[in-house]
């Protein structure tokens, strides 16, 4: 009986402590909103929008839990991260088949966007497929509340306070708050743009005057194309392709000695840049296609280590990395794009 009473007392204390901590967090959050409002007002957000949004905001503890629970990459015993399991999940038959259906259904739009921007139809479809499964999974977190919560948490305060303010600026442009739903981290719409990206690069694809990346396929695809064009996509050049590396290949001769200021862990896995003519001379051979022009530059990536499928990657691959700086993501986008246009 004494043990039972002790356990109940401990549980009650835990609940009271938890409740007290949440109350303190909420009080701190409300205090922080005063600062956040002043920052938004200084950035030109209207008083009408501020008065409509700020009093409604409460701390979203689920958003904080999700932010703190982001998994890290798990290396194999050899220290190499395996791409094959990721590829099996993200370039699977269902996503390819849905992508082919979307590709055919949207050809009349995609062809026009490619003519205008130079970005391949299949790349736009592949991004759409990876980000939201062709518009079917876009997230249901209220963006102002989620982003204000992340800004308050403080781990990346500068980023999320700016994205919160950008969300309010979207409302000032006429977007209703009910439409501003997305992931817990603030990505929204078919392309999963952050609010600042929406303000900068969202594109009206259907001519109604307002980029609607939530309900308009035309606007979603045009916005993705505009992002890639802005990031420097080179028309007529592949993103990359699978190659075979000869046995006994001297990898020390192609070591990349340039340290990238952005996403260094991603780029350190790439080789030095060489022309297609140089790769051919080294015995690196494409698996299913011919090499591009001799002067096209590419890097070599062996995502599953020596002896497994490798890839030669052009500058357009780095444009995909600009969208999401992950080799596995970028490879899967490229491979899905190749599959949906077959």
Residue pairs with C-beta under 8 A, 6 or more apart in sequence:
22 59
22 61
25 59
25 61
26 58
26 59
28 152
29 57
29 58
29 59
29 148
29 149
29 152
32 151
32 152
33 54
33 57
33 148
33 152
36 54
36 148
36 151
36 152
36 161
36 164
37 50
37 54
39 161
39 165
40 50
40 164
40 165
40 168
41 47
41 50
43 165
43 169
44 169
45 165
45 168
45 169
45 172
46 172
49 168
49 171
49 172
50 168
52 171
52 177
53 144
53 168
53 171
53 177
56 144
56 145
57 144
57 145
57 148
58 145
59 149
59 152
60 141
60 142
60 145
60 146
60 149
62 184
63 141
63 145
63 146
63 149
63 150
63 184
64 149
64 150
64 153
66 184
66 185
67 150
67 153
67 155
67 184
67 185
73 81
74 81
75 81
76 82
78 305
80 304
80 305
81 303
81 328
82 303
82 304
83 303
83 304
83 327
83 328
83 331
84 304
84 308
86 328
86 332
87 328
87 331
87 332
87 335
90 130
90 328
90 332
90 336
91 332
91 335
91 336
91 339
95 129
95 133
95 336
96 336
96 339
96 340
98 129
98 133
98 134
99 125
99 126
99 129
99 134
99 336
99 339
99 340
100 339
100 340
100 342
102 125
102 128
102 129
102 134
102 340
103 110
103 121
103 122
103 125
103 340
103 341
106 121
106 125
106 217
106 221
107 121
109 205
109 217
109 218
109 221
109 222
110 121
110 124
110 125
110 221
111 121
113 119
113 121
113 124
113 205
113 221
113 222
113 225
114 120
114 121
114 225
116 225
117 225
117 226
117 228
117 229
117 233
118 229
118 233
118 234
118 235
118 236
119 224
119 225
119 228
119 229
119 233
119 235
120 337
120 341
121 341
122 337
122 338
122 340
122 341
123 228
123 233
123 239
123 320
123 333
123 334
123 337
124 221
124 224
124 225
124 228
125 134
125 221
125 337
125 340
126 333
126 334
126 336
126 337
126 340
127 191
127 224
127 323
127 333
128 134
128 135
128 190
128 191
128 220
128 221
128 224
129 336
129 340
130 329
130 332
130 333
130 336
131 187
131 190
131 191
131 192
132 138
132 189
132 190
132 191
132 192
135 190
135 217
135 220
138 181
138 182
138 188
138 189
138 190
138 192
138 214
139 181
139 182
139 183
139 184
139 187
139 188
139 192
140 181
141 181
141 182
141 183
141 184
142 177
142 180
142 181
143 167
143 180
143 181
143 182
143 186
143 188
143 195
144 164
144 167
144 168
144 177
144 180
146 182
146 184
146 185
146 186
147 160
147 163
147 164
147 167
147 186
147 195
148 164
150 156
150 160
150 185
150 186
151 157
151 160
151 161
151 164
153 160
160 186
162 196
163 186
163 194
163 195
163 196
164 195
166 194
166 195
166 196
166 198
166 199
167 180
167 186
167 195
169 195
169 199
170 180
170 195
170 198
170 199
171 177
171 180
173 199
173 210
174 210
175 210
179 214
180 188
181 188
181 214
182 188
182 189
182 192
183 192
186 194
186 195
187 193
187 194
188 194
188 195
188 198
188 213
188 214
189 198
189 202
189 213
189 214
189 220
189 223
190 213
190 214
190 217
190 220
190 221
190 223
190 224
191 213
191 220
191 223
191 224
191 227
193 201
193 202
193 213
193 223
193 227
197 227
198 211
198 213
198 223
201 223
201 226
201 227
201 230
202 211
202 213
202 219
202 223
202 226
203 211
203 219
203 222
203 223
203 225
203 226
204 210
204 211
204 219
204 222
205 211
205 216
205 218
205 219
205 220
205 221
205 222
205 223
206 212
206 216
206 218
206 219
208 216
211 219
211 222
211 223
212 219
213 219
213 220
213 223
227 323
228 319
228 323
231 319
231 322
231 323
232 315
232 319
232 322
233 316
233 319
234 314
234 315
234 316
237 292
237 296
237 314
237 315
237 316
238 292
238 314
238 316
239 313
239 314
239 316
239 317
239 319
239 320
239 330
239 333
239 334
239 337
240 298
240 311
240 312
240 313
240 314
240 316
240 317
240 331
240 334
241 286
241 287
241 288
241 289
241 311
241 312
242 286
242 287
242 288
242 309
242 310
242 311
243 279
243 284
243 285
243 286
243 287
243 300
243 310
243 311
243 312
244 284
244 285
244 286
244 287
244 310
245 283
245 284
245 300
245 302
245 306
245 310
246 282
246 283
246 284
246 285
249 282
249 283
249 284
249 306
251 271
251 306
254 271
254 272
254 274
254 282
254 300
255 271
255 272
256 267
256 268
256 270
256 271
256 272
256 299
257 272
258 272
259 268
260 266
260 267
260 268
262 325
263 321
263 325
266 321
266 325
266 326
266 327
269 301
269 303
269 327
270 299
270 300
270 301
270 313
271 299
271 300
271 301
272 299
273 297
273 298
273 299
274 282
274 297
274 298
274 299
274 300
275 294
275 295
275 296
275 297
275 298
276 291
276 292
276 293
276 294
276 295
276 296
276 297
276 298
276 312
277 294
277 295
279 291
279 298
279 300
279 312
280 291
280 294
284 300
284 310
284 312
286 312
287 309
292 314
296 314
297 314
297 315
298 312
298 313
298 314
299 312
299 313
300 310
300 311
300 312
300 313
301 310
301 311
301 313
301 327
301 331
302 308
302 310
302 311
303 309
303 310
303 311
303 327
303 328
303 331
311 331
317 330
317 334
320 329
320 330
320 333
320 334
321 327
321 330
323 330
323 333
324 330
